């Protein structure tokens, strides 16, 4: 179910199984990082994007599906938020190598302006697509979610009101979401 025992999926499959076991025992926050044994974290594709992302997707697809299926079968998905994302996306155009007369690197640069994350469980509506980018996929143009909004939404899914976590220090209010952030209630059923 998790791809354990298969070369490409074994490492991440074991991490997903361990995450399910932690969730069963009441651990409230679990982070998984996908990287490869031989090459480190290869999601940052400035070159060879197609082959790199294809290999990464093949390594995580089965383990993630196994984790979601297992959490649902055990009744844990109702109150467990599963989130997949990173700190930025990729530009919608290929990147050229600097200092090499504009040679195509077949990769893409960082793009913090419009990218995708997905959520499952914890009352999140299944199959919902929230937000949109421009026609090029470069900038978010509809239902933008800031980092502060993302954090407020995650805390909400964990049963915490980010506005009640305010404390005063140095003459200024502070929160985990700074003093910003709106829960994206539209994603919850």
Backbone torsions as a table, in degrees:
resi	resn	phi	psi	omega
1	UNK	NA	-37.7	-178.1
2	UNK	-98.7	-4.8	-177.8
3	UNK	80.6	18.0	178.6
4	UNK	-69.8	134.6	-177.9
5	UNK	97.6	-12.0	176.6
6	UNK	-98.3	136.9	-175.8
7	UNK	-50.4	-52.2	-171.8
8	UNK	-72.1	-32.2	-171.7
9	UNK	-108.6	-4.7	-172.8
10	UNK	-59.6	-53.0	-175.9
11	UNK	-59.7	-52.5	-177.6
12	UNK	-71.0	-32.3	176.1
13	UNK	-61.0	-41.9	177.5
14	UNK	-65.1	-39.1	178.2
15	UNK	-64.2	-41.0	179.2
16	UNK	-66.6	-40.4	177.3
17	UNK	-63.5	-41.7	177.9
18	UNK	-63.7	-38.8	178.1
19	UNK	-61.9	-42.2	177.5
20	UNK	-61.8	-41.5	179.2
21	UNK	-65.3	-40.0	175.3
22	UNK	-61.5	-45.2	-179.6
23	UNK	-60.8	-40.4	177.6
24	UNK	-59.7	-30.4	-176.7
25	UNK	-96.2	9.8	172.3
26	UNK	89.3	9.9	176.6
27	UNK	-64.6	128.8	-171.1
28	UNK	-85.9	-22.5	-177.5
29	UNK	-144.1	122.8	-177.2
30	UNK	-131.6	131.5	177.7
31	UNK	-116.7	132.6	173.9
32	UNK	-116.0	139.2	176.7
33	UNK	-121.3	126.5	176.7
34	UNK	-92.4	125.4	170.7
35	UNK	-147.1	168.7	-179.6
36	UNK	-106.8	149.9	-178.3
37	UNK	-58.3	-41.5	-172.9
38	UNK	-88.9	-30.2	-168.9
39	UNK	-124.0	6.7	-178.9
40	UNK	72.0	-152.5	-178.0
41	UNK	-83.6	111.3	-176.1
42	UNK	-105.1	17.2	177.2
43	UNK	-77.5	-15.3	-177.9
44	UNK	-88.0	69.4	-171.5
45	UNK	-85.5	95.8	171.8
46	UNK	-88.8	-7.7	174.2
47	UNK	-150.5	157.9	178.3
48	UNK	51.8	46.2	-175.5
49	UNK	-59.9	-48.3	-175.2
50	UNK	-59.7	-52.4	-176.5
51	UNK	-66.5	-40.5	-179.6
52	UNK	-64.4	-48.0	179.9
53	UNK	-69.6	-33.2	175.8
54	UNK	-61.2	-47.2	179.3
55	UNK	-62.8	-42.5	179.2
56	UNK	-64.6	-44.2	-179.8
57	UNK	-61.2	-40.7	178.6
58	UNK	-65.1	-29.4	-179.3
59	UNK	-78.0	-26.9	-174.9
60	UNK	-108.7	-19.2	-173.6
61	UNK	-59.2	-55.0	-178.5
62	UNK	-65.0	-46.6	178.1
63	UNK	-59.9	-40.7	179.1
64	UNK	-66.3	-43.0	177.4
65	UNK	-61.0	-40.9	177.7
66	UNK	-62.7	-43.3	179.0
67	UNK	-61.9	-48.4	-179.2
68	UNK	-63.1	-42.7	178.8
69	UNK	-62.8	-44.5	-178.8
70	UNK	-66.5	-45.0	177.6
71	UNK	-59.8	-43.1	-179.5
72	UNK	-65.1	-44.9	-178.6
73	UNK	-61.8	-30.2	-178.1
74	UNK	-94.3	3.9	179.0
75	UNK	74.6	16.0	-177.6
76	UNK	-93.1	-16.1	-176.1
77	UNK	-72.4	-23.0	-179.8
78	UNK	-61.4	-34.7	-178.8
79	UNK	-122.6	21.0	175.7
80	UNK	-118.5	124.0	175.2
81	UNK	-91.2	123.3	174.5
82	UNK	-109.6	128.2	-175.3
83	UNK	-132.4	138.7	177.6
84	UNK	-128.9	124.2	179.9
85	UNK	-178.0	-172.5	178.2
86	UNK	-147.4	-171.8	-177.0
87	UNK	-85.7	-7.7	176.4
88	UNK	-164.2	166.8	176.1
89	UNK	-104.6	-157.9	179.1
90	UNK	-117.9	148.1	176.6
91	UNK	-64.7	154.7	-179.4
92	UNK	-82.3	3.3	179.9
93	UNK	-124.0	154.3	179.1
94	UNK	-68.0	152.2	179.9
95	UNK	-98.0	142.8	176.3
96	UNK	-105.1	147.3	-177.7
97	UNK	-76.8	129.7	177.9
98	UNK	-69.5	146.6	173.5
99	UNK	68.6	14.2	-179.4
100	UNK	-131.4	42.5	177.6
101	UNK	52.7	39.2	174.0
102	UNK	69.4	29.6	179.7
103	UNK	-68.5	133.2	179.3
104	UNK	-64.8	129.2	179.5
105	UNK	-95.6	-7.3	179.8
106	UNK	59.1	37.1	178.0
107	UNK	-138.2	-175.3	-179.9
108	UNK	-136.9	148.6	-178.2
109	UNK	-83.2	176.1	177.7
110	UNK	-69.2	144.6	177.0
111	UNK	-139.0	101.2	177.8
112	UNK	-87.3	2.2	-171.8
113	UNK	-92.6	-18.2	-179.7
114	UNK	-169.8	111.1	-179.9
115	UNK	-155.5	175.6	-171.0
116	UNK	-110.8	141.5	167.0
117	UNK	-133.3	153.3	174.6
118	UNK	-127.1	153.0	-178.6
119	UNK	-128.8	149.6	173.1
120	UNK	-145.0	151.1	176.5
121	UNK	79.9	-173.4	176.7
122	UNK	51.6	32.7	177.2
123	UNK	85.6	4.1	178.1
124	UNK	-71.5	135.8	179.2
125	UNK	-62.4	131.5	179.3
126	UNK	-75.2	136.8	175.2
127	UNK	76.3	6.0	-178.2
128	UNK	-79.8	134.8	170.4
129	UNK	-109.9	120.5	-175.4
130	UNK	-117.3	121.7	179.3
131	UNK	94.2	167.2	179.6
132	UNK	-156.8	155.1	175.0
133	UNK	-103.4	173.7	174.5
134	UNK	-65.9	177.5	-176.9
135	UNK	-60.9	-22.0	-179.9
136	UNK	-92.6	-12.0	-177.3
137	UNK	77.8	22.0	-177.2
138	UNK	-96.7	-45.6	-177.1
139	UNK	-117.1	139.4	170.4
140	UNK	-68.6	133.7	-178.4
141	UNK	-127.4	-14.7	-177.0
142	UNK	-134.3	132.6	179.4
143	UNK	51.0	52.6	179.3
144	UNK	-63.5	141.2	177.7
145	UNK	-120.7	116.2	178.5
146	UNK	-79.0	169.6	175.6
147	UNK	-59.8	-39.1	178.8
148	UNK	-63.5	-41.6	177.4
149	UNK	-63.7	-42.7	178.7
150	UNK	-58.8	-48.1	179.8
151	UNK	-63.4	-42.3	178.2
152	UNK	-61.1	-39.2	-178.8
153	UNK	-69.2	-42.0	177.1
154	UNK	-62.4	-46.0	178.5
155	UNK	-60.9	-39.9	177.5
156	UNK	-60.4	-44.0	179.4
157	UNK	-64.2	-25.2	177.7
158	UNK	-88.1	1.8	178.1
159	UNK	85.2	18.5	-179.1
160	UNK	-113.3	135.5	176.4
161	UNK	-91.7	109.6	-175.2
162	UNK	-61.9	-25.6	179.6
163	UNK	-74.3	-23.7	178.5
164	UNK	-83.5	-7.5	179.1
165	UNK	-93.1	28.8	-178.3
166	UNK	-86.6	135.7	173.3
167	UNK	-136.6	153.6	-177.3
168	UNK	-99.3	131.1	177.6
169	UNK	-151.9	129.9	178.1
170	UNK	63.0	30.5	179.0
171	UNK	77.1	15.6	-177.1
172	UNK	-139.3	143.9	174.8
173	UNK	-76.7	141.4	178.5
174	UNK	-131.6	148.7	174.6
175	UNK	-145.0	169.0	172.2
176	UNK	-62.7	-26.7	179.1
177	UNK	-103.1	24.7	-169.4
178	UNK	61.2	-138.3	174.5
179	UNK	-113.7	28.9	179.9
180	UNK	-120.3	-168.2	173.3
181	UNK	100.7	130.8	177.1
182	UNK	-126.9	131.0	175.2
183	UNK	-65.8	129.7	178.2
184	UNK	-84.2	78.3	-175.8
185	UNK	-64.8	-22.0	-177.7
186	UNK	-63.1	-20.2	-178.7
187	UNK	-86.0	-10.0	-178.2
188	UNK	-95.8	143.3	-177.8
189	UNK	-83.0	NA	NA
